[in-house]
């Protein structure tokens, strides 16, 4: 499990020139196979359509039938239930009317009997009669009639008026109180305001007041009522004939004489108190609901309807009482419309046990055909209907939508859906089956097409057609001519069938091309496997598109070698010219793509080039059968082409005389340029060869290739330092991408409270934390610590952290980071070895080593994160540590001038006064870079990198230890490191090393591993491929050679270089690789580094003297020889000005020789400035008054800089 993720190939826009596929000679294999299978599938398609239509028709018919039948059944059930409930409501209404009439009859007879019982000497007491205990009798009759109010009015003639008043007045208060006691059990509800009582027969005016009634022949004066009145007053002796409605009813009774009951029209009845009404209705406003009065006569003789009427009962009932408590609670929405002959209509809704008044008029909206009519007229008198003064009632009952909804459910739809779903399921199963079969057929067709395409890519069309034709002849019983397709495609058996009949042809006129990636072996040795395949896939896919456009047949790829041929399978007379154009195109494409890929794959990718060889001649093309059957080319033409490729040069097309003759013959002789020297080809002797430079179309093709990738290759940042070259800018972009990739996990790990806000200008390290014992020393060397404390594993933070891929870094942060890296790049001098290229190479090695930090396979997968944290001493779970290591690699040689620390001390440069005589270059590099990072320009970047003081302190410690660890010559530091190694990894062998706590032991090991990562990366070229080692070894040699020419080293490196490398390998490199292995965290990489180091030492022992001689020769050709004052003076002028000031004797000698060097031809020089005084001591970070000091003013570089480990070992070699 690596701690760093590499960019997959998908992250790269691999767009290439949009080549239009040529149709000539090319076949669309998929279309061809489909054409063959079309006729066979037509009949199947027809039956599929018929079955689908039949299934659809059946499903629709069954579903609709099911739905219709169930809906009809529910409708019938709905009608039956409504009929039953409507009868219940109608019967209840009729029964209510019957009970009402019966209660009135019984009440009237009771009063007649009571009156007869009070007769004196046969004289009737009427109207001077007050029935005793009237309230008790009335309660019983009200219950039977379900009435709200019942009163008795005595018939008083005009002559009896005064005597009746005299009779009733003294008895009024007593019988009212008696009625209250019977009705309520107390007198609490009685208002004893007797002053309002008027001793006269009164009439009620519209304003509610009472006045004496006018003279009439007779009166019906209210005698008693139930429930009793709540106050004394004119309700007694009120003449009801004054009310027209009641008067009409009374007159109707007087006219009909024998009719038991007469009902008036509908009116709201609010004479009762509100609480009395609420007891008798479903709705709280029942007092406003429709009521009717029913009048019944009291005859003088009980049972004799022909006798005189002596009194009249008035009974008030609500129409909803007959509808209450009739239906089950789940029955809702029955509508009842009550009408009378007095042109009145009201509507009720019955919901279970409740009845709700809806309003006046017929308010039912539907179901007219289902209305149930109920006649409520129970009068028996023949003149009842024609007598004015009373109303005859009827009721019509309807269902409602709500009632219907209870019985017309969703069951029909559900059943229909189930039926439809069943058919749908059958259809789905059928279609799944049909689709499976179709996909299977499609897959077989595609497989056949792909097999056809694969065969076509390996085998020319005529051989493929021959194989297919042979199969047809075999199936038809014919004889084979050229082999069998079964033999070709049969896994593992093709080589055993008819081996005597090979599939091969001879092509007399063809041109073969070999294109090999020069430098690939060395380049790939320092890359991850995924990066290697990203490069190859990107390049070869682009080449394939070019080949398709140019009608070139790709034969194969062998490693990094691309093999193609023209002139087969379709012969063409211009095969050599076509191949030359193809070679020109892929050279241009290679240059574009490698520059593009350098941003993703790192340094030196842009330096890769193609080396191309071409040869024309006859080739044998055929299918070589076996376990890995494939199409191949054979013959001397292939061997010759391979020799031409291996003897070619980077970025050039090398061809034989035969190919050159074909190109000249086709009229393109100006493309051919003879090679000055003949090549010695194995088995061929000396060959005359040529360089091919395709002209005419070159500019257009290359422009097309570049334009297609312009958006990708262009950096998204404008150059921060204008004078840097294109290659350096690409390296800057790559370093920025790597650092951004490491910055995302840092942000993802933080809690929301500590996470920097987008666009925040908050300076980093602003929060306080406990930093006791952590000091910012006067010099970086004083800050080096034996143990750096890394964070402990936080399982909760590990689980809750955001995915790094989801983190969005603000553009401002990216721009500041790019600006910072660009400034760092500009601070590197143009040395042969210690330059920005070297820093980028070290960054790449650090990233590779950290990506190789893995956990052993035996660790528990359930606790993989914790196990990896413990196994790698916390490095894997701290992204800030990983960023610090990479940043240290980037800055470790800033301002290096190509001489050792010992030389700087010897020259007594001003930096020695500042840093002392130890690690001068390393401290200077660190201080310059740190001051740059602390510049206010990068406030937002620092807020993202270390938002707290703790983070900044730890980052500083990590950078200091990492950069200072690159000085391996300092004997004191070396001894301390060795003791620390023994204490950490040889604790069992030395009892003197006892840790005070386990955390120190873990952090000590982590500190060692971090320092070893930067140390190994600084000299990683010695542990990589021989060519990589030779490249950087030569650069270092040249750097020391220039220093020798400038008089800044005592000895010529040519004198000790060969033997010195053995000491470097034996006493530092190989022991360091063994320590990488002993750390136990680098997996197979430690073995890889040790293996390369051992091999390079062996190669150096075998070829080192030859290599040194070559390096001396090239160095002298480039820089001159010792004693060549003119050349040495030129090197002095190429140095930064501060260095030149340290080379006064040599410069004076150059002046005496009158050497003139154009200043315009020299690189930019740093301005001269005065030596700054040493800065005041810095405040300790751990002190209470400490604060992070502001960045000091930019230091003046005096030519002192960090030195590589390699250079330091050379110093040791000189001392030895």
Residue, then its C-alpha position, 0 to 999 in steps of 0.5 A: x500500500x503506497x502512501x502516494x498515488x501516481x497519476x493514472x493515464x486517464x488524468x492525461x489528455x491523450x488527444x492526438x492528431x485527428x487522423x481520418x481513417x482511410x477506407x482503401x484496403x481497410x474493412x469494417x470487420x463488425x459491419x462485415x460480420x453483421x452483414x453475414x448474420x442479417x439474413x439468418x436473424x430476419x426470421x427470428x425478428x419476425x417471430x419476435x414481433x408476432x409473439x410480442x404483439x400476441x402477448x400485448x393483446x392478451x394482456x390488454x384483453x384480460x386486464x380490461x375484462x378483469x377491471x370491468x367485472x370487478x368495477x361492476x361488482x363493486x357498483x352493485x354492492x354499493x347500490x345494495x348497501x345504500x338501499x339497506x341504509x337508506x331504508x334504515x334512515x327512512x324507517x327511523x324518520x317515520x318512527x320518529x314522527x309516529x312517536x311524536x304523535x303518540x307522545x302528544x296524544x298521551x300528554x293531551x289525555x293525561x292533562x284532560x284526566x288531570x283536569x277532570x280530577x280537579x273538577x268541582x261539582x262537575x264543573x271543569x277547572x279549565x282554564x283555571x288549572x295548573x297541572x301538578x308536577x307538570x315537569x315530571x310528566x313533560x320529561x317522560x313525554x319529551x324522551x318519547x318524542x325526542x323533543x327539545x321543548x314542550x309547553x301547554x297553552x290554556x284556552x282563555x276566552x275574553x270573558x275569562x281574561x281577568x279572572x284567569x290573571x287573578x288565578x295565575x298570578x299568586x301561583x306563578x312563582x311557586x309552580x316555576x320554582x317547583x318545575x326548577x326543582x324537578x328539572x334541575x334539582x335546585x334553583x341555581x338556574x332561576x333568576x329571581x327578578x320578579x319585578x319583570x313579571x307583568x300580570x296580564x296576557x301579553x304579546x311579544x313584540x319584534x324587539x323582544x319586549x312584551x306588552x298587554x295583548x289586545x282584546x280578542x275573542x279568545x287567547x292561548x296563554x302559556x301556562x307551563x313549559x318544559x324545560x322551565x324558564x330560567x327567569x320569572x317574567x312574561x313567558x307565562x301568560x304569553x299569548x302565542x296567537x300573536x305569532x303568525x306561524x303558531x297562530x296558523x297552526x292553532x287555527x288549523x287545529x281548531x279547524x280540524x278538531x279531531x287531528x292529533x298533530x299539526x306541524x308548522x314550517x321550518x325555523x331555527x329554534x333558539x329559545x333554549x339555552x345554548x348548552x341545552x341545544x348542544x346536548x341534542x345535536x352533533x354540531x356545536x351550532x345545533x340551535x341554528x339547525x332546522x326545527x319544527x313545532x308540532x301542535x296538539x289539542x287537549x280536549x275537555x274529555x279524554x279520548x273524546x275528540x269531539x269535546x271542546x278544546x281547552x288547551x293546546x300543546x306546542x312541541x319543538x323538535x329538531x329534524x336531525x334527531x331522527x338521523x342520529x345513532x343510526x348507521x355504523x361509524x364506517x358509513x359516511x356520506x349519506x345525504x338526506x333532503x327534507x322538504x315540506x308543502x310550505x316550500x321549504x327544503x333543507x339538506x343533511x349529511x349522515x356520517x355514522x352516528x352523527x348528522x350534520x346540517x349542510x344548509x337550505x335547499x337541495x344540496x345533493x349533487x349527484x346520484x339522482x337515479x338512486x334517491x329514496x323517497x320517504x313520506x313523513x305525513x301521518x295525518x288521518x283527517x281527510x281535509x289535512x292537506x287542504x287546511x292552511x296553517x300546517x306543513x306536510x313533510x317528506x324525505x329523500x335520501x341520496x348517496x354521495x361520492x364519499x359514500x361510494x368511495x367506501x364501497x368502490x375501492x381500488x380493488x379492481x385496479x389492484x386486480x387489474x394491475x396484478x393481472x397486468x403485472x403478471x403479464x408484464x412479468x411474463x413479458x419481462x422474463x420473455x424479453x430478458x430471455x430474448x435480450x439474453x439470447x440477442x445479447x448472446x448472439x450480439x456477443x458472438x457477432x462482436x466476438x467474431x468481429x473482434x476476432x476478425x479485427x484481431x486477426x486482421x490486425x495481425x494477419x493481412x486480409x488475404x490470409x484471413x480470407x483464406x482461413x475463412x474460405x478453408x473453413x467453408x470448404x472443410x464444412x462442405x467436405x472439400x479439401x484444404x489448401x492453405x491451412x485451417x482457421x480452427x488450427x489458427x484459433x484453437x487454444x493450445x492445439x493449433x500447432x498440432x493440426x496440419x503443421x505441414x501447410x503453413x499460412x505464409x506468403x512472400x512479399x517482394x516489395x515492402x518497407x519495414x520500420x523499427x522505431x525504438x525509444x532512445x533513453x527508455x531503459x534508463x528512464x523506466x528504471x526510475x519510474x513506477x510500472x504504471x508510469x511506464x505503461x502510461x508512456x507506452x500506451x500514449x505513444x503507441x496509440x498515437x502511432x496506431x492512428x498515424x499508421x491507420x491514416x498512412x495505410x501502414x500495417x502495424x506488425x507488433x510492439x516489442x518492449x519499447x520498439x514499434x514495428x510496422x511495414x508498408x507494402x502488405x497486405x495490399x501491395x503499393x508502389x510507394x511503400x518506401x515513401x509512405x513509410x518515410x512519411x509515417x516515420x516523419x509523423x511519429x517523430x513529430x508526434x513523439x516530441x509533442x507527447x513527451x513534452x506533454x507527458x513530462x508534466x505527469x511523468x516527471x523530469x527527463x520525459x521530454x528528453x525521450x526521442x525515437x530512433x528509427x531504422x528503415x529497410x526495403x526488401x522482400x519479407x515472408x509474412x505468415x501466421x506462426x502457430x502455437x500457444x500464442x499464435x500471431x502474424x509475424x514477418x521473417x527474412x533478412x529485411x527484418x534483420x537489416x532493419x533492426x541493425x539500422x535502427x540500433x545504429x541510428x541516432x536520436x530523433x532521426x530516420x536511418x535507412x538503407x541504400x535500398x530504401x533510399x533508391x525507392x524514395x529517389x525513384x519516386x521523385x523525392x531524392x531531396x529527402x535523402x542525405x548520405x551518412x558520412x560514415x559507413x556502419x558495421x552491421x553484424x553479419x552484414x559488414x560495412x553498409x552504406x546508409x542514409x538519413x531521411x529528412x522528409x520535406x514539403x509536408x513536414x511543417x504542416x504535419x508537425x503543426x497539425x500534431x502540435x495544434x491538436x495538443x496545444x491545450x494540453x501542453x500549455x501550462x495553466x499558469x503564466x510563467x512566474x519568472x520570465x527568463x526561465x526556459x521551456x524545459x524548466x517551466x515544464x519541470x516547474x509545472x510537474x513539481x507544482x502538480x506533485x506538491x498539489x497532490x500532496x497538499x490535498x491530503x493535508x487539507x482533507x485530514x483537518x477538521x472543519x474548524x481548522x480547515x482554511x476557508x477558500x479565499x482566506x488571507x489568514x496567515x499560517x501558524x496563527x493559532x497557539x499551541x504548546x511548543x515547550x522545548x522547540x526553539x528556532x535556533x540562531x542557525x538551522x544547524x542548531x535546530x537539528x533534533x534527534x527525534x521529531x515527534x509525529x502525530x499519533x494515529x487518530x482512528x476517528x480522524x482517519x474515518x471522518x476525513x474527506x477523500x483527498x480526491x474531493x478536495x478543491x484547492x483554490x486557484x489562489x493557492x495554486x498560483x502562489x504555489x506555482x510562483x513559489x516553485x518558480x522562484x525556487x527554480x530561479x534561485x538555482x545556479x546553472x551548474x552542471x550537477x547542482x541545478x534545478x534538474x537535479x532537485x527535480x530528480x531528487x523530488x521524483x526519487x522521494x515520491x517514489x520511495x514514499x510510494x513504496x512504503x508498504x505494510x507487510x502482508x500479514x497485517x490485519x486487514x480490518x485494522x489496515x490503517x492503524x497497522x500501516x501507521x504503526x509499521x511505518x512509524x506514523x509516516x504514512x498517516x501524516x501528509x504534512x510529513x510527506x509534503x515536508x520531505x518533498x519540499x526539502x528535496x526541492x530546496x536542498x541545493x538552492x543557490x549552489x555554486x559547485x564547490x564543497x563546504x570545505x572549499x567555502x570555509x577555506x575561501x572564508x566567504x561571508x557566509x562562514x561568519x554567519x553559519x560557522x564552519x559546518x554545513x554552510x551550503x545546506x544552511x544557506x539553502x534552507x534559510x533562503x528557501x524558508x525566508x522565501x516561503x515566509x514572504x507575505x506573498x504566500x500567506x494563503x498558501x501557508x494558511x493551507x499548508x500549516x494553519x496552526x503554529x504546531x503545524x508550522x513548528x513540525x513542518x520547520x523541524x522536518x525540513x531542517x532535519x531533512x535538508x541538513x541530513x544531506x551533509x554527510x561529510x560533517x563528522x560530528x553529525x555523521x557520528x550522531x546519526x550512526x549512534x541514533x541508528x544503533x539506538x533505534x534498530x540495534x537496541x537488542x544488541x546494545x543494552x546501553x540504549x534504553x528509551x525513556x518511553x515507547x513514543x520516543x522509540x517510534x519517533x526516532x525510527x520515523x526521523x531516521x527513515x525520513x532522513x534516509x529518504x532524502x539522503x538516498x534520493x539525493x544520490x539516487x542516480x547511483x542506485x538506478x540504471x547504469x545510463x542514469x548513473x553515468x549521466x549524473x556522474x558525468x555532470x558532477x565530474x564536469x562541475x568539479x572540473x569547472x571548479x578546478x579550472x577556476x582554482x576552487x579545488x586543489x586537485x584535478x578530479x580526473x586524478x582521483x575520480x575512478x578510484x574515488x567511486x569505489x570508496x563512495x560505493x563501498x563506504x556510503x552507497x551500498x551501506x545506505x541501501x542496506x539500511x533502507x532494507x533494514x528499516x523494513x518499510x520500503x518493500x521491494x524497493x530496498x532490494x531494487x536499490x541495493x541491486x542497482x548499486x551493486x550492478x553499477x559498482x561492477x559496471x564501474x569496475x569494468x568500464x569506469x576507466x573508459x568512462x572517466x577517459x570519455x568524461x575528461x575528453x568531453x569536459x576538456x572539449x567543453x570547458x578547456x584544459x588546465x592552464x588555458x587562461x582564456x577558457x578559464x576566464x570565460x568560465x569566470x564570466x559565466x559564474x554569478x558575480x559574487x563567485x567572480x569576486x572570489x576568483x580575483x587572481x584568475x580574473x586578473x590573469x585573464x585580463x592580462x591576456x586581453x581576453x574579451x568576452x561579450x557581456x551580452x552572451x553571458x547568463x544574467x548575473x546577480x547584483x553586487x551588494x554589501x555584506x549584511x550584518x548577522x541577524x539578531x538571535x531569533x526568539x525561541x518558539x517555545x518561550x512565552x513571549x515568542x511569536x513567529x518573526x516576520x520574514x527578514x529582508x532578502x539575503x544576498x547570495x555570496x556564492x555559497x550553496x549546498x553541496x550534493x552528497x556526491x561532492x562531499x564524498x569527493x572531499x573525503x576522497x581528497x582528504x584520504 
